[in-house]
């Protein structure tokens, strides 16, 4: 963690829907700690983090209950999240992600995250690492 971090939170647990609830609670604590984050930044960053976390929970394969760690940070210039898991590496190419048609019932999560963020990186390896970054805009 760099010295200019204004607030941070860490969420850890098995890849299940309780983790997504814990992420929402952690984001709320960040907004309380740094109230000058704009409503637009809050909404779009929370949407992106929630979508990626939900994808991890829904699609993580490997150990019976893959473990997930999510570090959230607010600094003067950006909102960042790093999600790591010990699941099998996801076979996804972010450069090929696009919004599905209006009739599709799923498949929008990563496309929404890409639209809401300035940077979304997936690094497969011993599990997966997802790096999310949104530059803060003036309120």
ABEGO torsion letter per residue (X at the ends): XBAABABBBBBBEBBBAAAAAAAAAAAAAAAAABAABBAAAAAAAAAAAAAAAAAAAAABBEBABBBBBBBBBBBAABBBBBBBBABBBBBBBAAABBBBBAABABGAAAAAAAAABABBBBBBBBEBBBBBBBBBBBX
